[in-house]
Every structure is written in structure tokens, then in C-alpha cells.
Amino acid sequence: MSEINDIIESGSLELYVVGALSEKQNAEITAVLKQYPEIEQEVNEIENALLQLSAAASPYNPEQLLDRIKAKLNIGDSTKVIPIQKEDNKTKVLMWLGWVASIALLIGIFSLWNKNKELEQQIEVVATENKDLETQISESRASEEKTKELLAVLRDRNIQTVELQGQQIAPEAFAAVHWDKENNRVYIDAKHLPTPPEGKEYQVWSLTLEPLTPTSIGLLSNFESDENKIFILENINLSEGFGITLEPKGGSATPTLEQLYTLGTVG
């Protein structure tokens, strides 16, 4: 019993199966197999382990792979021991093991490559999300600053407010101009103007009355996307009134009076 354990634990059986022993050592193991069924069973288990390895290396069609291996090594379905004694069979087994190892390595590399690609995609998604978050924070801060600025303007006694009433084309329209003369700015509250149609936008005019002279001070661009509908424009004119017309996108050199939406004079 001790002799059997020594043979099993020596590692010779594994070398025997893969054909790595000398002819003399090979003959000795073959003789031992006939003498001890336990050793024959151990060789059979080593063979099965190698076949399972081949199946793991080719998971999509393990049966076909095993048939090919048996054909190359001349192994029958009922064979329990691989009697590898010739040099050409040794070479076949070693080549087969190298081939299986190469496939396993390629599978590992491909799996690692896939994991790296997935990681890169996750990093890109996180980077995009961070960029979007930074944009949202920036816009939120800008909106907060704008709100503070507007509140300061509305509460400033030196700011003059001019109400612009709806005209014939849109009697229900209304707008307000908060004029900061000190800083040459006007804050246009256009919340009660209808959304302009596609290809059109509102244009604001500074007016002098005698003679009536309109001067453009800017456009209410991105009207639909502006939530609070308050627009800040520069006004360096000595305005006596303000008007808002609907013009082609990009504005006009002179106001289209048929599209005059609101009008008001400085009190």
C-alpha cells in the first residue's frame, strides 16, 4: 500500500500520461499498471482531467474537440490508459497541451480585453455624467446670480419701470422694462408675450418721440428655452419710450410696425 501511494504521489503518472518519461520509465509504469488496479484508476482520472481541460478551453463544442484529440492520439472510447511509448506520440501530446494552453491564454486575453473595454465605457459614462453635472451646477449658479441681480434691480429705487401694453396684433400681450440708467441696462420682463413662431424672434426698440425714431437695443433670443423670460440688454439711448416687435430671426434694421406687440412711454 505504501508503494502505491509513493508512485501516485511521485508525479510520475502525470508525466506518463503526457509522454514525458523515458522509454525505460514508461515501461516500468506500464508494468505497474498491470499489477495495481489503483494506479490504473489514477491514470484514468489524470486522463479525464486533461480531457475536461480541453473541454473548458473550447466551451462551445467540447464533444467535437475531444473526438479530434482522440483521433490524433489513437484513443478509443473504451481505453482507460494512454500507453504513450513512441516519440511521435509524445510530440503529439506535447503539441496538444501547448495548443490547449494557447487557447486558454487567448480566452483569458480576450476576456481581459472585454473587461478593459467595459471599464473604459464606464469611465466615459461617468466622465459624461460629471460633465453634465458640472454644467447643471454652473447653470444653476448662473441662474442664482441672475435671480439675485434681478431682485436687486426690482428693489432699487433708482430703477425706472416702464409698462408696455399690448397692441392691435396682440391686445393680451404685456411686457415691462426695468431701466437702470446708471449702468445703461434694461431688464425686459417678457413673461406675458406669446411664444414666437418658428423663424421669428422679438426685437426691442428704444424710441424718441419727436420725431419718432426707433433704435434697436437687442433681441429676445432663445425665448422658449428661457424659463423666467427676463432678458438683459444694453441701452445707452436717451429713451422716451420702448416697443417690441416680432421680426425675422436675426432682427431687422427697422421695426415692422404691423408686428408691433407692445408699446410704452417713459413717464
Phi, psi and omega in degrees: 000321179295324180295320179297314180297320180298319181294317182295318184278351184286339183089359182292327183294322178296318179294326178296316182295320183272001176076032183260005180266161174288168181298321180295313180296323179297318180294322180297315180295322179298320179294319180296323180301321180290333184274325186236109177299332180297321180288323176299321178295321179296318177298319179299320179292323177296318178301313180298322179297319178294322178292323176295324177298319179295323178293321179294326180285341178227073189291341186278336178208065185296327182296314180298319180297317181295321178298319179296319180295317180298319180297320181293324184262003180059045181258127175274164181296332183267000183289131179258335183234144177261099183277081183270109183231345182260152185297322183292327177290323175303314182298319179300315182295315180297320177295319179297315179298320177297321179295315178298317179298321180295317178298316179299320179296317180296319177299317179297317180296316180298318178298317178296320179297316178299317179296321178295320178297317178298320179295318178298318179296319178297320179296319179297319179297315180297319179297318178296316179297319178296320179295317178298319180295318178299320178296316179297317179296317180297316179294321179296318179294320179296318178295321179295318179296320179296319179298316178298319180296318181293319178298319178297321180295312183295334182266356182277125182292339181276355178276128180261129180256131179240122179273133179249116185271153179295144181254188189303320183290334181209077184300333182278351181289154179202145175210162178226140177247120175257110191258115175263092185293327183297321183254009178055047178232150170234140178250111184266116175267103186249026184300329185261021171264141177293152178297128181293148178290168180302132179085005180234155172205158182281144176235136183258137183236135169270135185241139162249144194267327184231101353284163181294116183227113177269139175230125181291134175243004174142176182247150174267072185286156181054043186301314186292324183277346179280113187293314185273350177058035174244125186240137182254121181233157177271138178219107180258008184273156171273077190286140173249355177186170179222146176221155178232124178242160176262121186234165172301151182305130184103345175091172181232159179287328178228152183290143173273101188296332178293343179248032178281114184268315180222154181208141177200152180249154179285126182284000000 
